[in-house]
Structure formats: C-alpha cells, structure tokens
Amino acid sequence: MAQARAARLKGRVAVVCGGARGIGRASALALAREGNAVAIADLREDQAAAVASELQDAGARAVAVAMDVTDPAAVRVGMAHASDALGAVEVLVNCAGWDEFKPFLATEEPFWRRVIAINYEGCLRTTQAVLGGMAERGWGRIVNLSSDAARVGSAQEAVYAGAKAAVIAFTKTIAREFARDGITANVVCPGSTDTDMLEEMVRGAPDSERLVGALERAVPMRRLGRPPEVAEAVAFLASEEAGYITGQTLSVSGGLTMA
Ligand SMILES: NC(=O)c1ccc[n+]([C@@H]2O[C@H](COP(=O)([O-])OP(=O)(O)OC[C@H]3O[C@@H](n4cnc5c(N)ncnc54)[C@H](O)[C@@H]3O)[C@@H](O)[C@H]2O)c1
C-alpha cells in the first residue's frame, strides 16, 4: 500500500504536443497536477509559454517548446529542448490536430496532405523521437488523441477520420512492439468537444448554427464534451496505475460511441 502511494507521487517528464490550448492544455494541467514535469510543445509559441507559466505559478516544473509536428527538424530540436530542460521524456501525449468540415468531393490533395501530415504523420514523428529512449530506460507512456470520427465515421470529415483511424492502428502496433519494454501506448477518442478547434471548424462551415445543434443531438448526453473531461482520461492512461493497460481505445464522448 505504501509502495503504491509512493508510485503515485513519482513525477515523470511529459511532453504534450499541441499543448497550447484545448484538450492539450487541459491535459498538461492534469499531468502537472499529478506531479509530472510538463513540456508544452506547440506551433503557437506565445500560448504555449502562457500555459507553461500557468503551470510554474502552480508550482510545477514546466517549459514551453516551439514545435511544428510536421517538420522533422523542429520535432528533433523541440524534443531535445524538452529533455534538456526537464529530463528524459517518459510520457508523450499527442494532441496536435487540425481539420475543416468539407464534403469529400470538395476536398483537394493539398488539403488531404495537410490533414494527414498534422494528425497522423505528426504522431509517427514525435513517437519515433522518444520511443527509443523510453525502451532503453524500460518505462514509457504514449497517449495519442484520435477521435470518435475514426470509430464510426463523421460526415464532412472523411480525410480526418481516415487519418485518426490510422492513429489507432499505429498505436495498437506500437503497443505490441513495445509491450515487453515497460511502455504502454493507448488512444483517447474525444467526441465533439468545446474547444477553439471545433469553434473554428463550425465557423468555417455553411449552416454553422444548425451544425452545433446537430452535433449536440447526436450525443446521448446531449452536450459537447469539455477539455478537462478528456484530460482526465489522458492523465490516467499516462499514470503508473495504468501500467497493465495497452493498445486500448477509450472514447470520452458522452456515449456517442459505445463499444
Ligand atoms: N475538439 C473536438 O471536438 C475534437 C474531437 C475529436 C478529436 N479531437 C482531437 O483532439 C486533439 C486536440 O484538439 P483540440 O480540439 O483541443 O484542438 P485545438 O485546436 O484547440 O488545439 C490543438 C493544438 O494543436 C496545435 N497544433 C496544430 N497543428 C500543429 C502542428 N503542426 N504542430 C504543433 N502543434 C500544432 C494547435 O496550435 C493547438 O494548440 C486533436 O488531435 C483533435 O483532432 C478534437
């Protein structure tokens, strides 16, 4: 019992990609509350710095790191910055994401490439940057953000849903390859969650008023998710206590999908 208590309080070093706002920011706050040191890695450097100072003010070790997950050099440099500042990376949370609502026939290849580069390839790149070190040290937690769109499809999100489904398959495979190295890899799938990303997507869509109502009505709980609700699942899967859970896909979506 005393041992379990000590394990719970052992702080790890976490990197949250896409941690400057939304679900990533909430995940960074939850990880810091659990005693972890947290690097906030994001394109939005000012917002990442604001989250890092918020965490420092609350007594946590935190640093902001400039990172574009679509740029291999930026990921390498950003991960090195995080580990120089806080120590070897033990927890990776991939929250960077982007989409626009568009009917599939209205999408073009540059849009496909952008969606896949951010939502899928970004995950591959950040994961590859930290996995070798985790395996050498015999401990690691990877938590990748996918979407319920990947599990049941989502009208006007064909390319994004496909990229997010790739995140699930990738995560399960990493879970298998590293199961004997003390590393777990799991997926959290939010449903529609009240963040800037969703707001920007809705604003850019025709008939945006009707769209929000439709998104809410699709959820058995009849409301959008809130970032801290998703962050609790992220923090649990990143914890010592979740050490026997790997390759799983957990929806946090008010019952939108049940499986
Ligand atoms: N909000 C939703 O309804 C919803 C639903 C399902 C899944 N998700 C997923 O959850 C994750 C978080 O979404 P959110 O709603 O909090 O979005 P958000 O836009 O509020 O936050 C995403 C963060 O990722 C960062 N980012 C974007 N591109 C990046 C890049 N190339 N490199 C580094 N950082 C980058 C942004 O700057 C931003 O800070 C995403 O993966 C998203 O696809 C969101």
The ligand as an SDF file (V2000), in Angstrom:
LIG
                    3D

 44 48  0  0  0  0  0  0  0  0999 V2000
  -12.4300   19.4000  -30.2870 N   0  0  0  0  0  0  0  0  0  0  0  0
  -13.0160   18.3220  -30.7800 C   0  0  0  0  0  0  0  0  0  0  0  0
  -14.2300   18.3020  -30.9870 O   0  0  0  0  0  0  0  0  0  0  0  0
  -12.1960   17.0810  -31.0560 C   0  0  0  0  0  0  0  0  0  0  0  0
  -12.9030   15.9010  -31.3300 C   0  0  0  0  0  0  0  0  0  0  0  0
  -12.1880   14.7360  -31.5830 C   0  0  0  0  0  0  0  0  0  0  0  0
  -10.8080   14.7460  -31.5790 C   0  0  0  0  0  0  0  0  0  0  0  0
  -10.1400   15.9160  -31.3170 N   0  0  0  0  0  0  0  0  0  0  0  0
   -8.6700   15.8570  -31.3480 C   0  0  0  0  0  0  0  0  0  0  0  0
   -8.1700   16.2480  -30.0850 O   0  0  0  0  0  0  0  0  0  0  0  0
   -6.9080   16.9060  -30.2580 C   0  0  0  0  0  0  0  0  0  0  0  0
   -6.9610   18.2750  -29.6090 C   0  0  0  0  0  0  0  0  0  0  0  0
   -7.9760   19.0370  -30.2570 O   0  0  0  0  0  0  0  0  0  0  0  0
   -8.4990   20.4410  -29.7080 P   0  0  0  0  0  0  0  0  0  0  0  0
   -9.9400   20.4750  -30.0100 O   0  0  0  0  0  0  0  0  0  0  0  0
   -8.0090   20.6620  -28.3500 O   0  0  0  0  0  0  0  0  0  0  0  0
   -7.7810   21.4080  -30.7720 O   0  0  0  0  0  0  0  0  0  0  0  0
   -7.1390   22.8910  -30.5620 P   0  0  0  0  0  0  0  0  0  0  0  0
   -7.0050   23.4550  -31.9420 O   0  0  0  0  0  0  0  0  0  0  0  0
   -7.9090   23.6330  -29.5640 O   0  0  0  0  0  0  0  0  0  0  0  0
   -5.6930   22.5100  -30.0180 O   0  0  0  0  0  0  0  0  0  0  0  0
   -4.8040   21.8280  -30.8830 C   0  0  0  0  0  0  0  0  0  0  0  0
   -3.4250   22.3710  -30.6680 C   0  0  0  0  0  0  0  0  0  0  0  0
   -2.5770   21.7300  -31.6280 O   0  0  0  0  0  0  0  0  0  0  0  0
   -1.6970   22.7020  -32.1270 C   0  0  0  0  0  0  0  0  0  0  0  0
   -1.2000   22.3280  -33.4460 N   0  0  0  0  0  0  0  0  0  0  0  0
   -1.8740   22.2900  -34.6150 C   0  0  0  0  0  0  0  0  0  0  0  0
   -1.0500   21.9520  -35.6020 N   0  0  0  0  0  0  0  0  0  0  0  0
    0.1660   21.7630  -35.0500 C   0  0  0  0  0  0  0  0  0  0  0  0
    1.4270   21.4150  -35.5750 C   0  0  0  0  0  0  0  0  0  0  0  0
    1.6230   21.2010  -36.8850 N   0  0  0  0  0  0  0  0  0  0  0  0
    2.4820   21.3120  -34.7350 N   0  0  0  0  0  0  0  0  0  0  0  0
    2.3120   21.5480  -33.4000 C   0  0  0  0  0  0  0  0  0  0  0  0
    1.1450   21.9010  -32.8450 N   0  0  0  0  0  0  0  0  0  0  0  0
    0.0830   22.0050  -33.6730 C   0  0  0  0  0  0  0  0  0  0  0  0
   -2.5070   23.9940  -32.1800 C   0  0  0  0  0  0  0  0  0  0  0  0
   -1.6590   25.1410  -32.2270 O   0  0  0  0  0  0  0  0  0  0  0  0
   -3.3220   23.8860  -30.9130 C   0  0  0  0  0  0  0  0  0  0  0  0
   -2.6700   24.4970  -29.8230 O   0  0  0  0  0  0  0  0  0  0  0  0
   -6.6640   16.9520  -31.7600 C   0  0  0  0  0  0  0  0  0  0  0  0
   -5.8680   15.8480  -32.1370 O   0  0  0  0  0  0  0  0  0  0  0  0
   -8.0440   16.8090  -32.3470 C   0  0  0  0  0  0  0  0  0  0  0  0
   -8.0020   16.2910  -33.6470 O   0  0  0  0  0  0  0  0  0  0  0  0
  -10.8030   17.0790  -31.0530 C   0  0  0  0  0  0  0  0  0  0  0  0
  1  2  1  0
  2  3  2  0
  2  4  1  0
  4  5  1  0
  4 44  2  0
  5  6  2  0
  6  7  1  0
  7  8  2  0
  8  9  1  0
  8 44  1  0
  9 10  1  0
  9 42  1  0
 10 11  1  0
 11 12  1  0
 11 40  1  0
 12 13  1  0
 13 14  1  0
 14 15  2  0
 14 16  1  0
 14 17  1  0
 17 18  1  0
 18 19  2  0
 18 20  1  0
 18 21  1  0
 21 22  1  0
 22 23  1  0
 23 24  1  0
 23 38  1  0
 24 25  1  0
 25 26  1  0
 25 36  1  0
 26 27  1  0
 26 35  1  0
 27 28  2  0
 28 29  1  0
 29 30  1  0
 29 35  2  0
 30 31  1  0
 30 32  2  0
 32 33  1  0
 33 34  2  0
 34 35  1  0
 36 37  1  0
 36 38  1  0
 38 39  1  0
 40 41  1  0
 40 42  1  0
 42 43  1  0
M  CHG  2   8   1  16  -1
M  END
$$$$
